[in-house]
Amino acid sequence: FKGVPEIGELLAGKLLGLMLVSFFSLLLLSNVITALSSFFLAKDLDLLVSAPVDWLRVYSAKLLETTIFSSWMVVLMAIPMFAAYGVAYEGGWAFAPFVVLTLIPFLVIPSVLGSATTLLLVNIFPARRTRDILSVIAVMTAGGIVLLFRLVRPEKLARPEGFRSLVDFIAVLRGPTSPLLPSEWLQKSVMGFLGEHPDWLSLYMLWSTAAALVVLGAVLHRALYATGFSKAQESAERWAHAGALQRLAMRLLAPIGTLKRELVMKEVRLFFRDTTQWSQLILLAVLVVVYVFNIKYLPLRGEGITFFLINVVPFLNLVLAGFVLASIAARFIFPGVSLEGRTLWLLRSSPLAMRDLLWAKFWVGTLPLLLLALGIVVVTDYLLQVSTFMFLVSVFTITFMTFAIAGLAIGFGTMFPQFETENAAQIPTSFGGLVFMMASVGMIGGTIILEARPVYGYLAARAFNTAASPVEMVLGFGAAALLCMACTVIPIRVALRRLESTERG
């Protein structure tokens, strides 16, 4: 953007503003959820509240804790972004301290707002019911923000030839942006510094707003925290009735036997009982829509686009789809055994075979993952209008890879359990989760490499009107299928031996 005369700085500023307003929205949602745990559900609160500690010190400490835990990921994403702007615009050594100076109040403002929102809600609802409600609302809102940002299609800003006139293009760049948003103040401060015209008013607005909100938040905390903390000790009401969907599932699973059916139903009940688990399906659905949307708008039509290129893209798309499936499996399938916790000892003392337990977890995780995988591949292949051969290759490959990813997730999740961890979101970030992701990447890469030669042979034969080698296809696709089957069965067998040896020990 810097090299574009006249409008380059406008383009860079607009892009920075879009990213910052997304960060600010995510920070608001993240702080609401984090503040609920920090201020009302943390285990150290019983000691802190009963101790002779000044309320302001408790508020300051918990606000700092909330800010750090809810903002660290945004900061990690922002570092390369600001570094790119600093390098492109030659910000010099002073740019990094200036960014830190502007970023601190930018992080504090949503932290105070989120904490205050949580404080008000806890005084209305029980804290544990509030967490469920906020989890769903936060995920839905975050998904809406991501979807809206993608539907805006910001890549159009880099292609001005798509606008009817220069006036329309400039109008988009100077489109309405709220002067009251902290993201706008941060964007003006940073771009002003890089443009050698510092906007001190925006920097003042950031710091003064953050300071004022901290004071107001402290006043609100002093007035309402005691009542809210007392209500936080209430438990949420639970409903235990069986719905129509559950009765239907019981009938469908009747052929597999009572024991295995109850194992499967137990896994389903545990998943939907935790709001923080099933609510992430909403965000997952949004991300899948964005993924398909990106595929749809790939520039694969027009001059210079060959049959070879159109069919190579969906083949390479299998790599991206595999990575998506691996990340989903790491979040939902990998923690399966660890989430049993102490109840695993009860299951092992029962007449239940550990083989049945592992395979129940495997199928409960694999079938939804397979439906998602087939949906992604079928829809993207339809949008790309690929040949029948590539469509069949994509469908069978993603099916085998899905089974392999699920098998690796169950296997490594059992070999590297985290029984003491109560939060399922922390389990995939453990050492075992890292090993699983590395193994999944290796399996995906190996499958694609083994299939690359027969796919290339077919596309070359179509392009040059020659015959493809059937031996080459059988060997390549057969080796890929064997690799996926090995990655499905072997990890589960190793995990089964691990459970049985632990039981004997």
C-alpha positions in Angstrom: 0.0 0.0 0.0 2.9 2.4 0.7 3.9 2.5 -2.9 0.4 3.6 -4.1 0.5 7.3 -4.6 -2.0 9.6 -2.9 -4.2 6.8 -1.5 -1.6 4.4 -0.2 -1.7 5.8 3.4 -5.5 5.7 3.3 -5.5 2.1 2.3 -3.1 1.1 5.0 -5.0 3.1 7.6 -8.3 1.5 6.5 -6.9 -2.0 6.8 -5.4 -1.3 10.2 -8.7 0.1 11.4 -10.6 -3.0 10.2 -8.2 -5.3 12.1 -8.3 -3.1 15.3 -12.0 -2.9 15.4 -12.1 -6.7 15.1 -9.6 -7.0 17.9 -11.6 -4.6 20.1 -14.8 -6.6 19.6 -13.1 -9.9 20.4 -11.5 -8.3 23.5 -14.9 -7.2 24.8 -16.3 -10.7 24.5 -13.2 -12.3 25.9 -13.1 -10.0 28.9 -16.8 -10.7 29.8 -16.1 -14.4 30.0 -12.7 -14.1 31.7 -14.0 -11.6 34.3 -16.6 -14.1 35.3 -14.0 -16.6 36.3 -11.5 -14.1 37.7 -13.9 -12.1 39.9 -16.5 -14.7 40.9 -15.5 -18.3 40.2 -11.8 -18.4 41.0 -10.7 -20.8 43.8 -8.6 -18.1 45.6 -11.6 -15.8 46.1 -12.9 -17.4 49.3 -9.5 -16.6 50.9 -9.2 -13.1 49.4 -12.8 -12.0 50.2 -12.6 -13.2 53.8 -9.0 -11.7 54.4 -8.4 -8.2 55.7 -7.4 -7.0 52.2 -8.4 -3.6 50.9 -11.2 -3.9 48.2 -9.3 -1.7 45.8 -6.3 -4.0 45.8 -8.5 -7.0 45.1 -10.2 -5.1 42.3 -6.9 -3.9 40.8 -5.3 -7.4 41.0 -8.3 -9.1 39.4 -8.6 -6.5 36.7 -5.0 -7.0 35.8 -5.4 -10.7 35.8 -8.5 -10.4 33.6 -6.7 -8.1 31.2 -3.7 -10.4 30.8 -5.6 -13.6 30.4 -8.1 -12.2 27.9 -5.6 -10.1 25.9 -2.5 -12.2 25.4 -3.6 -13.9 22.2 -4.7 -10.6 20.7 -1.3 -9.1 21.6 0.5 -12.1 19.9 -1.6 -11.5 16.7 -1.0 -7.7 16.9 2.8 -8.0 17.2 3.5 -9.1 13.6 0.9 -6.7 12.3 2.5 -3.7 13.9 5.9 -4.9 13.1 4.9 -5.0 9.4 3.7 -1.5 9.5 6.8 -0.3 11.3 9.1 -1.9 8.7 7.1 -0.8 5.7 6.9 2.8 7.0 10.3 2.9 8.6 9.0 3.7 12.0 12.4 3.5 13.6 13.4 2.5 17.1 10.8 4.7 18.8 7.9 3.0 17.0 7.8 -0.1 19.3 7.7 1.9 22.6 5.0 4.1 21.0 2.9 1.1 20.1 3.2 -0.2 23.6 2.1 3.2 24.9 -1.0 3.1 22.8 -1.8 -0.6 23.2 -2.0 -0.5 27.0 -5.1 1.7 27.3 -6.6 -0.1 24.3 -6.4 -3.3 26.2 -7.6 -1.8 29.5 -10.7 -0.2 28.1 -12.5 -3.5 27.1 -11.2 -5.2 30.2 -13.0 -2.6 32.4 -16.1 -2.7 30.3 -16.2 -6.5 30.3 -15.7 -6.7 34.0 -18.4 -4.1 34.7 -20.8 -6.0 32.4 -20.1 -9.2 34.2 -20.6 -7.6 37.6 -24.1 -6.3 36.5 -25.1 -9.6 35.1 -24.0 -11.6 38.1 -26.2 -9.4 40.3 -29.2 -10.4 38.1 -28.5 -14.1 37.4 -26.6 -16.8 39.3 -22.9 -16.8 38.2 -22.9 -20.3 36.8 -26.0 -19.7 34.7 -24.6 -16.4 33.6 -21.5 -18.2 32.3 -23.6 -20.4 30.2 -25.6 -17.5 28.8 -22.6 -15.4 28.1 -20.7 -18.3 26.5 -23.4 -18.7 23.9 -23.9 -15.0 23.3 -20.1 -14.4 23.1 -19.6 -17.2 20.6 -22.6 -16.1 18.4 -21.4 -12.5 18.5 -17.8 -13.5 17.6 -19.1 -15.7 14.8 -21.2 -12.8 13.5 -18.2 -10.4 13.6 -16.0 -12.9 11.7 -18.8 -13.6 9.1 -19.5 -9.9 8.7 -15.8 -9.0 8.2 -15.5 -11.7 5.5 -18.7 -10.6 3.7 -17.4 -7.1 3.5 -14.6 -8.5 1.3 -11.8 -6.2 2.3 -9.6 -7.6 -0.5 -11.6 -5.3 -2.8 -9.6 -2.4 -1.4 -6.5 -3.8 -3.1 -8.3 -4.1 -6.5 -9.5 -0.6 -7.4 -10.3 -1.6 -10.9 -13.5 -3.3 -9.5 -15.0 0.1 -8.7 -16.9 2.2 -11.2 -14.9 5.3 -10.6 -12.1 6.8 -8.5 -14.7 8.7 -6.5 -16.4 5.5 -5.4 -13.0 4.1 -4.4 -12.1 7.1 -2.3 -15.6 7.1 -0.8 -15.0 3.6 0.4 -11.6 4.5 1.9 -13.1 7.5 3.7 -16.2 5.6 4.7 -17.9 6.3 8.0 -15.8 5.3 11.0 -16.9 6.2 14.5 -14.7 8.8 16.1 -15.7 7.4 19.5 -14.2 3.9 19.1 -10.9 3.2 20.9 -9.8 1.3 17.8 -10.1 4.5 15.7 -8.0 6.4 18.2 -5.3 3.7 18.1 -5.3 3.6 14.3 -5.0 7.4 14.1 -2.2 7.5 16.7 -0.2 4.8 14.9 -0.7 6.1 11.4 0.0 9.6 12.6 3.3 8.5 14.1 4.3 6.6 11.0 3.3 9.6 8.8 5.4 12.0 11.0 2.2 13.8 12.0 1.5 12.5 15.5 -2.1 12.7 16.6 -1.7 13.5 20.3 -5.5 14.0 20.7 -6.2 10.4 19.9 -3.5 9.3 22.3 -4.9 11.5 25.0 -8.4 10.1 24.4 -7.1 6.5 24.8 -5.4 7.2 28.2 -8.1 9.5 29.6 -10.8 7.1 28.7 -9.0 4.1 30.2 -8.3 6.0 33.4 -11.9 7.3 33.7 -13.3 3.8 33.1 -11.0 2.3 35.7 -12.2 4.8 38.3 -15.9 4.2 37.4 -15.3 0.4 37.4 -13.8 0.7 40.9 -16.8 2.6 42.2 -19.2 0.0 40.7 -17.1 -2.8 42.1 -17.3 -1.3 45.6 -21.1 -0.9 45.4 -22.1 -4.3 43.8 -19.3 -6.8 44.3 -20.3 -8.1 47.7 -23.8 -8.8 46.6 -22.6 -10.3 43.3 -20.1 -12.6 45.0 -22.8 -13.8 47.4 -25.1 -14.7 44.5 -22.2 -16.4 42.7 -22.3 -19.1 45.3 -25.7 -20.2 44.1 -25.9 -23.2 41.8 -27.5 -23.2 38.4 -30.7 -25.1 37.9 -30.4 -28.2 35.7 -33.0 -30.0 33.7 -32.9 -33.8 33.5 -35.8 -34.7 31.2 -35.2 -36.6 28.0 -36.2 -34.9 24.8 -37.5 -36.2 21.5 -34.0 -36.2 20.0 -32.6 -38.3 22.8 -35.4 -40.8 22.4 -34.8 -41.0 18.7 -31.0 -41.5 19.3 -31.8 -44.3 21.7 -33.9 -46.1 19.1 -31.3 -45.6 16.3 -28.6 -47.0 18.6 -30.6 -50.0 19.8 -29.0 -52.5 17.4 -25.5 -52.0 18.9 -26.6 -53.3 22.3 -27.4 -51.7 25.6 -23.9 -51.3 26.9 -22.4 -49.7 23.8 -25.5 -47.6 23.3 -25.3 -46.1 26.9 -21.6 -45.4 26.3 -22.4 -43.4 23.2 -25.2 -41.6 24.9 -23.0 -40.8 27.8 -20.5 -39.1 25.5 -23.3 -37.1 23.8 -24.8 -36.0 27.1 -21.4 -34.9 28.5 -20.8 -32.9 25.4 -24.1 -31.0 25.4 -24.1 -30.6 29.2 -21.1 -28.2 29.0 -22.2 -25.0 27.3 -18.6 -23.9 26.6 -18.2 -27.1 24.5 -21.3 -27.2 22.3 -21.5 -23.4 21.9 -18.2 -23.5 20.0 -20.1 -25.4 17.2 -21.7 -22.0 16.4 -18.3 -20.4 15.8 -17.1 -23.5 14.0 -20.1 -23.2 11.6 -19.2 -19.6 10.9 -15.6 -20.4 10.2 -16.7 -23.2 7.8 -18.9 -20.7 6.0 -15.9 -18.2 5.7 -13.7 -21.1 4.4 -16.2 -21.9 1.7 -16.7 -18.3 0.9 -12.9 -17.9 0.4 -12.9 -20.8 -2.0 -15.8 -19.4 -3.9 -14.1 -16.1 -4.6 -10.8 -17.6 -5.8 -9.9 -16.0 -9.2 -10.1 -19.3 -11.1 -12.0 -18.0 -14.1 -10.8 -16.0 -17.1 -7.8 -15.9 -19.3 -4.7 -18.0 -18.4 -6.7 -20.3 -16.1 -6.1 -23.9 -17.4 -7.8 -27.2 -16.7 -4.7 -28.3 -14.8 -4.9 -25.3 -12.4 -8.6 -25.7 -11.8 -8.1 -29.3 -10.7 -4.9 -28.8 -8.7 -6.6 -26.3 -6.4 -9.1 -28.8 -5.0 -6.4 -31.3 -4.5 -4.3 -28.8 -2.5 -7.5 -27.8 -0.7 -7.4 -31.3 0.9 -4.3 -30.1 2.8 -6.1 -27.1 4.2 -9.2 -29.2 5.0 -7.1 -31.7 6.8 -5.5 -29.0 8.9 -9.0 -27.7 9.8 -10.1 -31.2 10.8 -7.0 -31.8 12.8 -7.5 -28.6 14.8 -11.2 -29.6 15.4 -10.2 -33.1 16.5 -7.6 -31.6 18.9 -10.3 -29.5 20.5 -13.1 -32.1 20.7 -11.8 -35.6 20.3 -8.3 -35.4 21.8 -9.5 -34.5 25.4 -12.1 -37.3 25.4 -10.2 -39.7 27.7 -8.7 -36.9 29.9 -12.2 -35.5 30.6 -13.2 -38.8 32.2 -11.0 -37.7 35.1 -11.6 -39.8 38.2 -14.6 -41.5 36.7 -12.2 -43.5 34.5 -11.3 -45.5 37.6 -15.0 -46.3 38.2 -15.4 -47.4 34.5 -12.3 -49.6 34.8 -13.6 -51.3 37.9 -16.9 -52.1 36.1 -17.4 -55.1 33.7 -16.9 -52.6 30.8 -14.1 -53.4 28.3 -11.7 -50.5 27.7 -11.9 -51.4 24.0 -15.6 -50.5 24.0 -14.9 -47.2 25.8 -12.2 -46.1 23.3 -14.2 -47.1 20.2 -17.3 -45.4 21.6 -15.3 -42.2 21.9 -13.9 -42.8 18.5 -17.2 -43.1 16.7 -18.9 -40.3 18.6 -16.1 -37.9 17.5 -15.6 -39.4 14.0 -19.1 -39.3 12.6 -19.7 -35.6 13.1 -16.2 -34.8 11.9 -16.8 -36.9 8.8 -20.0 -35.1 8.0 -18.2 -31.8 8.3 -15.3 -33.0 6.1 -17.6 -34.3 3.4 -19.6 -31.1 3.5 -16.6 -28.9 3.1 -15.1 -31.0 0.2 -18.4 -31.6 -1.7 -19.4 -27.9 -1.5 -16.0 -26.5 -2.5 -15.6 -29.0 -5.3 -19.0 -28.0 -6.6 -18.1 -24.4 -6.5 -14.8 -25.0 -8.3 -16.5 -27.3 -10.9 -13.9 -29.9 -10.8 -13.8 -33.1 -12.9 -15.4 -36.3 -11.8 -12.1 -37.9 -11.1 -10.9 -35.1 -8.8 -14.3 -35.1 -7.0 -14.0 -38.8 -6.2 -10.3 -38.4 -5.2 -11.3 -35.6 -2.9 -14.2 -37.4 -1.3 -12.3 -40.7 -0.6 -9.1 -39.0 0.5 -10.9 -36.7 3.0 -12.9 -39.7 4.3 -9.7 -41.8 5.0 -7.9 -38.8 6.5 -10.9 -38.1 8.8 -10.7 -41.6 10.2 -6.9 -41.3 10.6 -7.1 -38.0 12.4 -9.7 -39.3 14.8 -7.7 -42.4 15.5 -4.6 -40.3 16.2 -6.6 -38.0 18.5 -7.9 -40.9 20.5 -4.5 -42.6 20.6 -2.4 -39.6 21.7 -5.2 -38.4 24.0 -5.0 -41.7 25.9 -1.2 -41.9 25.8 -0.8 -38.3 27.1 -3.8 -37.9 29.5 -4.4 -34.8 31.6 -6.8 -36.2 34.2 -6.3 -33.3 36.7 -7.3 -30.6 34.1 -10.9 -29.5 34.5 -10.9 -27.1 31.5 -11.2 -28.9 28.2 -9.7 -25.9 26.4 -6.4 -26.4 28.1 -5.9 -30.0 27.2 -5.1 -29.5 23.5 -2.3 -27.1 24.4 -0.4 -29.7 26.4 2.6 -31.6 25.2 0.4 -34.5 24.0 -1.7 -32.1 22.0 1.5 -30.8 20.3 2.6 -34.3 19.5 -0.9 -35.1 18.1 -0.8 -32.1 15.8 2.6 -32.9 14.5 1.6 -36.5 13.8 -1.6 -35.3 12.0 0.5 -32.9 9.9 2.8 -35.7 9.0 -0.1 -38.0 8.1 -1.8 -35.3 6.0 1.5 -34.5 4.2 2.3 -38.2 3.6 -1.1 -38.9 2.2 -1.0 -35.9 -0.2 2.6 -36.8 -1.3 1.6 -40.4 -2.0 -1.4 -39.3 -4.1 0.5 -36.4 -5.9 2.1 -38.7 -8.5 -1.1 -40.5 -9.7 -3.1 -37.2 -9.6 -0.4 -35.5 -11.7 -0.4 -38.4 -14.1 -4.1 -38.2 -14.6 -4.1 -34.4 -15.1 -1.2 -34.5 -17.5 -2.9 -37.3 -19.5 -6.0 -35.2 -19.8 -4.0 -32.1 -20.7 -1.9 -33.8 -23.4 -4.5 -36.5 -24.5 -2.4 -39.4 -23.4 -3.2 -42.5 -21.2 -2.6 -42.4 -17.4 -0.8 -45.3 -15.8 -3.2 -47.6 -13.9 -0.3 -49.2 -12.0 0.9 -45.8 -10.8 -2.6 -45.0 -9.6 -3.1 -48.2 -7.8 0.2 -48.0 -6.0 -0.2 -44.3 -5.1 -3.8 -44.4 -3.9 -3.3 -47.8 -2.2 -0.3 -46.6 -0.3 -2.2 -43.5 0.9 -5.1 -45.7 2.0 -2.8 -48.0 3.9 -1.2 -45.0 5.7 -4.5 -43.7 6.8 -5.8 -47.1 8.0 -2.5 -47.6 9.9 -2.9 -44.2 11.6 -6.5 -45.1 12.5 -6.0 -48.6 14.0 -2.4 -48.5 15.5 -2.8 -45.5 17.8 -6.0 -46.9 19.3 -4.4 -50.3 19.9 -1.4 -48.7 21.5 -3.8 -46.6 23.7 -5.7 -49.7 24.6 -2.5 -51.5 25.8 -1.6 -48.3 27.7 -4.9 -48.4 29.6 -4.8 -52.1 30.2 -1.2 -51.9 31.5 -2.0 -49.0 33.8 -5.0 -51.0 35.1 -2.8 -54.0 35.9 -0.1 -51.7 37.5 
